[in-house]
Amino acid sequence: MKVGTCGYSFYNPPEGWKEECESKLQAYSHAFEVGEINRTFYKLPMTKTTERWRREAADDFEFTLKAWQALTHPTSSPTWRGKKDKLTEKQNENFGYLQPNEQIVDAWNETKKRAKALEANVCLIQTPASFNFSEKNKKNMHELLGKIDRNDLEIAWEPRGNWKKNPNEIKKICNDLDLIHVVDIMRNDPVSDHPISYLRLHGLNEDEYDYDYDYSEEELEELATKLKDLSKEHERVYCMFNNYEMYDNAQKLVEIL
């Protein structure tokens, strides 16, 4: 079991950390075993930047990363705001929704370069709510994810929108394409048969993606029990907090475990 957070930019290291660490990332890597790099979703950093991150982090620290939004989000999505000025006309037209076209295959290959530089084992693909359960989207997933070169990189898929009403379809796609089904274990159970479990915790507000949440001691105890149960059936379990109090909650969970 590895516990970490989705991003480290707002991590507040203990007092005196600058005397022992050369960067906030290095301090974070001493506090946690794993961290998910989110900024690769909005805009891919230069490969040499990701290589530097790998050098700065502790040797036994593990990176995961979120795939560039070019794979999943069309350029009409608000997540592209201010990030698409340098895209070509074809990229603007063809990015998003896991379409099996040349531009998205190229976007995957560029994401994979950053994963290699980070020595990451898992790449998260988060599809937007507008990527609904449909025959067309299922076909896109099979054509694209069935043909790309993964280089032993595991792909974790976090479906949003109405996919959650079709767990049997999620299970079939994950098993057919060797995908890890990403869920918030405090809300839903993973349905894929993959030996790896990857969890992202967004909080327990009425709106699942309202991140303004602080897990209680009782909720973290419940979460710890769920993780221990998952670990009996999976080779690896990643538990990644993605709420506003993620650093504090993650540290408390580690203590409980």
Secondary structure, DSSP 8 states (H G I E B T S, - for coil): -EEEEE--TT----TTHHHH-SSHHHHHHHH-SEEEE-HHHHS---HHHHHHHHHHS-TT-EEEEE--TTTTS-TTSGGGTTS-TT--HHHHHH-STT--SHHHHHHHHHHHHHHHHHT-SEEEEE--TTS-S-HHHHHHHHHHHTTS--TT-EEEEE--GGGGG-HHHHHHHHHHHTEEE-B-TTT-------SEEEEEE--SSSSTT-------HHHHHHHHHHHHHHHTT-SEEEEEE-STTHHHHHHHHHHH-
